[in-house]
């Protein structure tokens, strides 16, 4: 019988029954060894790792043992430094701007796509330089420069996707260029235009500063929002710049200065509203009969048609928002 108890037993082995269990309780040899083993491990130190304490499994320690060690009996086991979460090596060197294969052809395509973004940024600076003269002919050229920014901004994203060279660097560069061209440059050009129309410097400065601030909020929200292929969440910055530039070129001159200031303020706030606005691609896919009335109106009055189309687009956002609230939860929207 003693030969049986010479075999090594683990802590999670089932406890013996009957006379064997009684002999173990009387002799206490195995329990004493267990206590000495646990106490020795708790006092020990590892040269290669650290000790981690964990509760023992239920029933794995004799009740005499737990009564001596206390109710919080623990087993301590060494953990090797190799075990555990893998530590990644720190990134060394510059992060590559162009992901994927770096061939000469892909680098040229990457440069062309981002060159459009840089061109939009530089064209916005040209618009600022022209607007600072404060003359009506130069303000019209500045408006043309803003329209060129809109065209270049549309090219960079399309070329990046077509050439398969889209990258996080290009997205961030595009966002910074948009803030410069459609936030700051558009605000400066609009300010000079409002002053030329007879608006007060304070009111013109407030609404034009609102254009820059709302453009920054709009772009930052777009960077952290889920994307949708159908709607804009708020009026996009490019469309605001295009509308303000067209207002300088073809807008009605009979509108009072205070009304023009209010118009600029409304369009600035529309950039940060939660209202969904149809993307230009979806607008162009509307039935042909929808474009009959605007086509006829342009032949009569260009300025009146422009004001009507812009007003309808502004109103469409709240209307779609109300319809979506009646139907159910609003889908994720993006720029």
Kinemage of the C-alpha trace (Angstrom):
@kinemage 1
@onewidth
@group {chain A} dominant
@subgroup {mainchain}
@vectorlist {calphas} color= white
{ca unk a 1} P 0.000 0.000 0.000
{ca unk a 2} L 2.875 2.344 0.708
{ca unk a 3} L 4.168 1.666 -2.767
{ca unk a 4} L 1.003 3.239 -4.141
{ca unk a 5} L 1.630 6.525 -2.368
{ca unk a 6} L 5.179 6.769 -3.608
{ca unk a 7} L 3.806 7.714 -7.000
{ca unk a 8} L 3.905 11.430 -7.709
{ca unk a 9} L 0.494 13.053 -7.716
{ca unk a 10} L -0.462 16.331 -9.324
{ca unk a 11} L -2.606 19.011 -7.707
{ca unk a 12} L -5.489 18.467 -10.096
{ca unk a 13} L -5.676 14.682 -9.628
{ca unk a 14} L -8.828 13.336 -7.955
{ca unk a 15} L -8.519 12.908 -4.240
{ca unk a 16} L -8.349 9.335 -2.923
{ca unk a 17} L -11.162 7.802 -0.958
{ca unk a 18} L -11.557 5.505 1.994
{ca unk a 19} L -8.576 4.233 4.015
{ca unk a 20} L -6.055 5.864 1.692
{ca unk a 21} L -7.522 9.287 2.341
{ca unk a 22} L -7.632 8.647 6.083
{ca unk a 23} L -4.005 7.506 6.097
{ca unk a 24} L -3.038 10.656 4.189
{ca unk a 25} L -4.820 12.791 6.787
{ca unk a 26} L -3.121 10.972 9.690
{ca unk a 27} L 0.328 10.912 8.187
{ca unk a 28} L 0.159 14.313 6.532
{ca unk a 29} L 3.250 13.542 4.456
{ca unk a 30} L 1.760 14.533 1.117
{ca unk a 31} L -0.017 17.550 2.600
{ca unk a 32} L 3.196 18.661 4.268
{ca unk a 33} L 5.077 18.319 0.996
{ca unk a 34} L 2.380 20.303 -0.781
{ca unk a 35} L 2.558 23.125 1.769
{ca unk a 36} L 6.336 23.230 1.564
{ca unk a 37} L 6.193 23.258 -2.242
{ca unk a 38} L 3.690 26.142 -2.404
{ca unk a 39} L 5.506 28.125 0.288
{ca unk a 40} L 8.848 27.573 -1.416
{ca unk a 41} L 7.535 28.771 -4.754
{ca unk a 42} L 5.950 31.852 -3.198
{ca unk a 43} L 9.298 32.782 -1.639
{ca unk a 44} L 11.350 31.868 -4.696
{ca unk a 45} L 12.616 34.187 -7.394
{ca unk a 46} L 13.093 33.457 -11.041
{ca unk a 47} L 16.187 34.536 -12.838
{ca unk a 48} L 14.543 34.485 -16.226
{ca unk a 49} L 11.013 35.603 -15.579
{ca unk a 50} L 8.433 36.694 -13.052
{ca unk a 51} L 6.042 34.726 -10.862
{ca unk a 52} L 2.336 34.984 -11.477
{ca unk a 53} L -0.113 34.010 -8.724
{ca unk a 54} L -3.318 32.243 -9.709
{ca unk a 55} L -6.087 30.669 -7.607
{ca unk a 56} L -5.955 26.917 -7.245
{ca unk a 57} L -8.592 24.812 -8.866
{ca unk a 58} L -11.464 23.823 -6.575
{ca unk a 59} L -10.775 20.559 -4.787
{ca unk a 60} L -7.121 20.472 -5.804
{ca unk a 61} L -5.766 21.218 -2.297
{ca unk a 62} L -6.573 19.244 0.825
{ca unk a 63} L -8.758 21.088 3.303
{ca unk a 64} L -6.046 20.762 5.964
{ca unk a 65} L -3.716 22.538 3.605
{ca unk a 66} L -6.181 25.357 2.905
{ca unk a 67} L -6.846 25.761 6.598
{ca unk a 68} L -3.140 26.304 7.234
{ca unk a 69} L -2.552 28.560 4.227
{ca unk a 70} L -5.786 30.465 4.612
{ca unk a 71} L -8.769 30.783 2.321
{ca unk a 72} L -6.746 32.621 -0.332
{ca unk a 73} L -4.482 29.692 -1.187
{ca unk a 74} L -2.609 30.419 -4.376
{ca unk a 75} L -0.241 28.591 -6.671
{ca unk a 76} L 2.711 30.518 -7.961
{ca unk a 77} L 4.276 29.566 -11.268
{ca unk a 78} L 7.148 31.176 -13.153
{ca unk a 79} L 6.357 32.760 -16.497
{ca unk a 80} L 9.003 33.006 -19.112
{ca unk a 81} L 9.552 36.379 -20.773
{ca unk a 82} L 8.893 34.714 -24.115
{ca unk a 83} L 5.335 33.924 -23.049
{ca unk a 84} L 2.812 36.725 -23.347
{ca unk a 85} L 1.960 39.446 -25.867
{ca unk a 86} L 4.503 39.941 -28.576
{ca unk a 87} L 6.213 43.312 -28.521
{ca unk a 88} L 6.510 44.883 -31.940
{ca unk a 89} L 9.757 46.482 -32.880
{ca unk a 90} L 9.554 50.284 -33.138
{ca unk a 91} L 9.162 51.720 -36.622
{ca unk a 92} L 12.460 53.044 -37.889
{ca unk a 93} L 12.900 55.299 -40.883
{ca unk a 94} L 10.289 57.274 -42.817
{ca unk a 95} L 6.921 55.690 -43.587
{ca unk a 96} L 6.515 55.021 -47.339
{ca unk a 97} L 4.093 57.460 -48.943
{ca unk a 98} L 3.156 55.082 -51.765
{ca unk a 99} L 1.922 51.702 -50.546
{ca unk a 100} L 2.452 48.610 -52.633
{ca unk a 101} L 4.910 48.053 -55.445
{ca unk a 102} L 7.254 50.972 -56.111
{ca unk a 103} L 7.790 50.858 -59.834
{ca unk a 104} L 8.638 53.882 -61.949
{ca unk a 105} L 5.210 53.849 -63.602
{ca unk a 106} L 3.381 53.806 -60.263
{ca unk a 107} L 5.556 56.612 -58.924
{ca unk a 108} L 4.742 58.753 -61.951
{ca unk a 109} L 1.019 58.075 -61.515
{ca unk a 110} L 1.317 58.857 -57.820
{ca unk a 111} L 3.031 62.148 -58.622
{ca unk a 112} L 0.373 63.069 -61.207
{ca unk a 113} L -2.510 62.399 -58.810
{ca unk a 114} L -0.947 64.360 -55.960
{ca unk a 115} L 0.207 67.034 -58.397
{ca unk a 116} L -3.457 67.877 -58.957
{ca unk a 117} L -3.818 68.372 -55.205
{ca unk a 118} L -0.777 70.643 -55.110
{ca unk a 119} L -2.158 72.485 -58.143
{ca unk a 120} L -5.421 73.084 -56.291
{ca unk a 121} L -3.473 74.491 -53.348
{ca unk a 122} L -1.424 76.830 -55.558
{ca unk a 123} L -4.485 77.967 -57.504
{ca unk a 124} L -6.116 78.909 -54.229
{ca unk a 125} L -3.104 81.064 -53.404
{ca unk a 126} L -3.428 82.735 -56.807
{ca unk a 127} L -7.074 83.502 -55.998
{ca unk a 128} L -5.987 85.142 -52.737
{ca unk a 129} L -3.342 87.263 -54.484
{ca unk a 130} L -5.879 88.425 -57.066
{ca unk a 131} L -8.515 89.204 -54.441
{ca unk a 132} L -6.189 91.349 -52.343
{ca unk a 133} L -6.117 94.027 -55.040
{ca unk a 134} L -9.800 94.739 -54.366
{ca unk a 135} L -10.682 95.513 -58.002
{ca unk a 136} L -13.764 94.042 -59.697
{ca unk a 137} L -11.890 92.509 -62.689
{ca unk a 138} L -9.399 90.857 -60.365
{ca unk a 139} L -12.208 89.515 -58.182
{ca unk a 140} L -13.700 87.810 -61.219
{ca unk a 141} L -10.342 86.249 -62.024
{ca unk a 142} L -10.102 85.138 -58.410
{ca unk a 143} L -13.514 83.482 -58.768
{ca unk a 144} L -12.270 81.687 -61.890
{ca unk a 145} L -9.244 80.504 -59.907
{ca unk a 146} L -11.576 79.065 -57.240
{ca unk a 147} L -13.471 77.163 -59.925
{ca unk a 148} L -10.140 75.807 -61.157
{ca unk a 149} L -9.479 74.593 -57.597
{ca unk a 150} L -12.772 72.714 -57.672
{ca unk a 151} L -11.867 71.049 -60.984
{ca unk a 152} L -8.397 70.030 -59.794
{ca unk a 153} L -9.820 68.703 -56.538
{ca unk a 154} L -12.163 66.486 -58.534
{ca unk a 155} L -9.297 65.175 -60.654
{ca unk a 156} L -6.917 64.112 -57.882
{ca unk a 157} L -9.219 61.598 -56.241
{ca unk a 158} L -10.434 60.198 -59.562
{ca unk a 159} L -6.910 59.782 -60.903
{ca unk a 160} L -5.695 58.149 -57.688
{ca unk a 161} L -8.446 55.545 -57.874
{ca unk a 162} L -8.029 55.020 -61.595
{ca unk a 163} L -4.245 54.580 -61.340
{ca unk a 164} L -4.595 52.471 -58.168
{ca unk a 165} L -2.257 54.746 -56.221
{ca unk a 166} L -4.663 55.884 -53.497
{ca unk a 167} L -2.893 56.243 -50.158
{ca unk a 168} L -3.455 57.716 -46.672
{ca unk a 169} L -0.864 60.373 -47.521
{ca unk a 170} L -2.883 61.488 -50.542
{ca unk a 171} L -6.079 61.620 -48.487
{ca unk a 172} L -4.472 63.797 -45.818
{ca unk a 173} L -2.824 66.057 -48.386
{ca unk a 174} L -6.149 66.493 -50.158
{ca unk a 175} L -7.851 67.425 -46.886
{ca unk a 176} L -5.210 70.065 -46.074
{ca unk a 177} L -5.365 71.512 -49.591
{ca unk a 178} L -9.169 71.664 -49.399
{ca unk a 179} L -8.978 73.618 -46.147
{ca unk a 180} L -6.556 76.087 -47.710
{ca unk a 181} L -8.413 76.525 -51.009
{ca unk a 182} L -12.069 76.105 -50.024
{ca unk a 183} L -11.841 77.410 -46.482
{ca unk a 184} L -9.232 80.164 -46.286
{ca unk a 185} L -8.921 81.273 -49.935
{ca unk a 186} L -12.683 81.173 -50.532
{ca unk a 187} L -13.252 83.178 -47.358
{ca unk a 188} L -10.775 85.873 -48.400
{ca unk a 189} L -12.163 86.162 -51.931
{ca unk a 190} L -15.729 86.306 -50.604
{ca unk a 191} L -14.772 88.963 -48.068
{ca unk a 192} L -13.315 91.209 -50.741
{ca unk a 193} L -16.399 90.644 -52.895
{ca unk a 194} L -18.799 91.553 -50.076
{ca unk a 195} L -16.814 94.710 -49.320
{ca unk a 196} L -16.970 95.614 -53.009
{ca unk a 197} L -20.763 95.108 -52.921
{ca unk a 198} L -21.091 97.571 -50.035
{ca unk a 199} L -21.330 95.242 -47.030
{ca unk a 200} L -19.873 96.259 -43.686
{ca unk a 201} L -16.407 95.044 -42.830
{ca unk a 202} L -17.519 93.526 -39.525
{ca unk a 203} L -20.433 91.538 -40.919
{ca unk a 204} L -18.443 90.466 -43.960
{ca unk a 205} L -15.520 89.432 -41.785
{ca unk a 206} L -17.750 87.380 -39.460
{ca unk a 207} L -19.472 85.363 -42.197
{ca unk a 208} L -16.223 84.795 -44.118
{ca unk a 209} L -14.503 83.613 -40.948
{ca unk a 210} L -17.497 81.313 -40.493
{ca unk a 211} L -16.803 79.875 -43.946
{ca unk a 212} L -13.248 78.946 -42.930
{ca unk a 213} L -14.244 77.519 -39.532
{ca unk a 214} L -17.138 75.452 -40.899
{ca unk a 215} L -14.937 74.164 -43.715
{ca unk a 216} L -12.367 72.957 -41.164
{ca unk a 217} L -15.072 71.238 -39.095
{ca unk a 218} L -16.592 69.727 -42.224
{ca unk a 219} L -13.287 68.251 -43.411
{ca unk a 220} L -12.349 66.962 -39.955
{ca unk a 221} L -15.729 65.279 -39.603
{ca unk a 222} L -15.333 63.680 -43.003
{ca unk a 223} L -11.949 62.204 -42.033
{ca unk a 224} L -13.430 60.350 -39.056
{ca unk a 225} L -16.884 59.464 -40.447
{ca unk a 226} L -18.050 56.366 -42.323
{ca unk a 227} L -18.379 56.844 -46.049
{ca unk a 228} L -21.548 56.629 -48.149
{ca unk a 229} L -21.819 56.506 -51.911
{ca unk a 230} L -25.188 58.257 -52.126
{ca unk a 231} L -25.205 61.347 -49.934
{ca unk a 232} L -23.109 64.088 -48.458
{ca unk a 233} L -23.506 64.813 -44.751
{ca unk a 234} L -23.821 68.569 -45.067
{ca unk a 235} L -22.945 70.599 -48.128
{ca unk a 236} L -19.384 69.737 -49.275
{ca unk a 237} L -16.700 72.394 -49.179
{ca unk a 238} L -16.074 72.130 -52.909
{ca unk a 239} L -19.705 72.923 -53.688
{ca unk a 240} L -19.700 75.921 -51.342
{ca unk a 241} L -16.605 77.301 -53.060
{ca unk a 242} L -18.149 76.714 -56.495
{ca unk a 243} L -21.415 78.425 -55.517
{ca unk a 244} L -19.649 81.449 -54.031
{ca unk a 245} L -17.397 81.729 -57.083
{ca unk a 246} L -20.394 81.530 -59.426
{ca unk a 247} L -22.154 84.153 -57.306
{ca unk a 248} L -19.281 86.534 -58.060
{ca unk a 249} L -19.381 85.708 -61.777
{ca unk a 250} L -23.100 85.347 -62.607
{ca unk a 251} L -24.895 86.355 -59.419
{ca unk a 252} L -27.532 89.087 -59.574
{ca unk a 253} L -26.202 92.583 -58.847
{ca unk a 254} L -29.575 93.866 -57.620
{ca unk a 255} L -29.442 91.823 -54.409
{ca unk a 256} L -28.849 94.022 -51.325
{ca unk a 257} L -25.541 93.665 -49.509
{ca unk a 258} L -27.182 92.397 -46.303
{ca unk a 259} L -28.931 89.631 -48.275
{ca unk a 260} L -25.638 88.558 -49.821
{ca unk a 261} L -24.037 88.432 -46.357
{ca unk a 262} L -26.930 86.298 -45.102
{ca unk a 263} L -26.608 84.007 -48.123
{ca unk a 264} L -22.915 83.420 -47.404
{ca unk a 265} L -23.651 82.724 -43.729
{ca unk a 266} L -26.382 80.198 -44.561
{ca unk a 267} L -24.153 78.329 -46.963
{ca unk a 268} L -21.322 78.267 -44.407
{ca unk a 269} L -23.565 76.756 -41.721
{ca unk a 270} L -24.960 74.249 -44.257
{ca unk a 271} L -21.517 72.600 -44.368
{ca unk a 272} L -21.772 71.399 -40.754
{ca unk a 273} L -25.446 70.414 -40.650
{ca unk a 274} L -26.436 66.724 -40.415
{ca unk a 275} L -28.728 67.034 -43.432
{ca unk a 276} L -28.112 64.592 -46.310
{ca unk a 277} L -27.436 66.140 -49.718
{ca unk a 278} L -27.348 64.213 -52.968
{ca unk a 279} L -23.967 63.776 -54.576
{ca unk a 280} L -23.340 65.345 -57.947
{ca unk a 281} L -23.143 61.935 -59.647
{ca unk a 282} L -26.653 61.072 -58.475
{ca unk a 283} L -27.964 64.485 -59.508
{ca unk a 284} L -26.612 63.972 -63.024
{ca unk a 285} L -28.463 60.637 -63.231
{ca unk a 286} L -31.839 62.263 -62.680
{ca unk a 287} L -34.387 61.858 -65.520
{ca unk a 288} L -33.974 64.157 -68.502
{ca unk a 289} L -37.350 65.822 -67.985
{ca unk a 290} L -36.095 67.247 -64.667
{ca unk a 291} L -33.565 69.378 -66.566
{ca unk a 292} L -36.109 70.846 -68.977
{ca unk a 293} L -37.241 73.631 -66.649
{ca unk a 294} L -33.713 74.791 -65.704
{ca unk a 295} L -32.654 74.710 -69.368
{ca unk a 296} L -35.537 76.950 -70.356
{ca unk a 297} L -34.966 79.244 -67.382
{ca unk a 298} L -31.304 79.754 -68.311
{ca unk a 299} L -32.380 81.139 -71.670
{ca unk a 300} L -34.501 83.714 -69.857
{ca unk a 301} L -32.283 84.678 -66.942
{ca unk a 302} L -29.014 83.124 -65.870
{ca unk a 303} L -28.867 84.815 -62.481
{ca unk a 304} L -32.437 83.872 -61.571
{ca unk a 305} L -31.895 80.246 -62.588
{ca unk a 306} L -28.713 80.108 -60.540
{ca unk a 307} L -30.449 81.403 -57.409
{ca unk a 308} L -33.361 78.999 -57.879
{ca unk a 309} L -31.165 75.925 -58.353
{ca unk a 310} L -28.986 76.772 -55.354
{ca unk a 311} L -32.032 77.403 -53.157
{ca unk a 312} L -33.616 74.083 -54.182
{ca unk a 313} L -30.422 72.243 -53.361
{ca unk a 314} L -30.241 73.861 -49.919
{ca unk a 315} L -33.852 72.934 -49.174
{ca unk a 316} L -33.402 69.352 -50.402
{ca unk a 317} L -31.221 68.477 -47.417
{ca unk a 318} L -33.799 69.139 -44.666
{ca unk a 319} L -36.507 67.481 -46.793
{ca unk a 320} L -34.476 64.273 -47.206
{ca unk a 321} L -33.618 64.354 -43.510
{ca unk a 322} L -37.308 64.485 -42.534
{ca unk a 323} L -38.167 61.663 -44.946
{ca unk a 324} L -35.414 59.469 -43.529
{ca unk a 325} L -36.563 60.089 -39.956
{ca unk a 326} L -40.057 58.923 -40.866
{ca unk a 327} L -38.768 55.788 -42.609
{ca unk a 328} L -36.318 54.754 -39.918
{ca unk a 329} L -32.724 55.284 -38.762
{ca unk a 330} L -30.583 57.428 -41.002
{ca unk a 331} L -27.801 55.576 -42.876
{ca unk a 332} L -24.147 56.458 -42.421
{ca unk a 333} L -23.301 59.559 -44.443
{ca unk a 334} L -20.066 61.059 -45.676
{ca unk a 335} L -18.723 63.836 -47.745
